[in-house]
């Protein structure tokens, strides 16, 4: 029963942490850091030209957001796979050591 209440508490905390910024900044406009950086650079050095242009420009903000979310999902998937792989190897190594360990008799 204690494990269930701990899980419920952790889940509630995650929901509160994810909803707090949405409720705190409701109705405010969020801008991408790229556009803020371009504005700041133009204020400091008006004749600045970028080194290169993107090969493909997303058609809209929704597509750019989708691409960013997809990139984040792929990155977290790779990270979680590697962590799980190392965890499995460690557990398998521990189980092999306990099976092959010699018995001590008194």
C-alpha positions in Angstrom: 0.0 0.0 0.0 2.9 2.3 0.7 4.2 1.9 -2.8 0.9 2.9 -4.3 0.7 6.1 -2.2 4.2 7.0 -3.2 3.4 6.6 -6.9 0.3 8.7 -6.5 2.3 11.4 -4.7 5.0 11.4 -7.4 2.4 11.5 -10.2 0.5 14.4 -8.5 3.8 16.3 -8.1 4.6 15.8 -11.8 1.2 17.0 -12.8 1.5 20.1 -10.6 5.0 20.9 -11.9 3.9 20.6 -15.5 0.7 22.6 -15.0 2.1 25.4 -12.9 3.9 27.4 -15.7 0.8 27.1 -17.9 -1.4 28.6 -15.2 1.1 31.2 -14.1 1.8 32.6 -17.6 -1.7 32.1 -19.0 -2.4 34.5 -21.9 1.2 35.6 -22.4 3.0 35.2 -25.7 6.1 33.1 -25.9 8.7 33.9 -28.5 11.4 31.6 -29.8 15.0 32.4 -28.6 16.1 32.6 -32.2 13.9 35.6 -32.9 15.0 37.3 -29.7 18.6 36.7 -30.5 18.2 38.2 -34.0 16.6 41.3 -32.5 19.3 41.7 -30.0 22.1 41.3 -32.6 20.4 43.8 -34.9 20.3 46.4 -32.1 24.0 45.9 -31.3 25.3 45.6 -34.9 22.8 46.8 -37.5 24.7 45.6 -40.6 25.2 42.1 -39.4 24.7 39.3 -41.9 24.3 35.7 -40.9 27.0 33.2 -41.9 24.5 30.9 -43.6 20.9 30.4 -44.2 18.9 27.2 -43.4 18.6 24.7 -46.2 14.9 24.1 -45.5 12.7 26.6 -43.9 9.6 25.2 -42.1 6.4 26.4 -43.6 5.0 27.5 -40.3 5.4 27.7 -36.6 3.5 24.5 -36.0 5.9 22.5 -38.3 8.9 24.0 -36.5 7.5 23.0 -33.1 6.7 19.5 -34.4 10.3 19.1 -35.7 11.7 20.3 -32.3 9.4 17.9 -30.4 10.4 15.1 -32.7 14.1 15.8 -32.1 13.5 15.9 -28.4 11.7 12.6 -28.5 14.4 10.9 -30.5 17.1 12.2 -28.1 15.2 11.0 -25.0 14.6 7.6 -26.7 18.3 7.1 -27.4 19.2 8.3 -23.9 16.7 6.0 -22.2 17.8 3.1 -24.4 21.4 3.5 -23.4 20.6 3.8 -19.7 18.4 0.7 -19.9 21.1 -1.2 -21.8 23.7 -0.4 -19.1 21.2 -1.2 -16.3 20.5 -4.5 -17.8 24.1 -5.3 -18.3 24.8 -4.5 -14.6 22.0 -6.6 -13.4 23.0 -9.5 -15.6 26.6 -9.3 -14.4 25.4 -9.3 -10.8 23.2 -12.3 -11.3 26.0 -14.1 -13.0 28.3 -13.4 -10.1 25.8 -14.7 -7.6 25.3 -17.9 -9.6 28.9 -18.7 -10.2 30.2 -17.6 -6.7 31.6 -20.5 -4.7 29.7 -21.6 -1.6 31.4 -21.0 1.7 31.0 -24.0 4.1 31.9 -23.9 7.7 
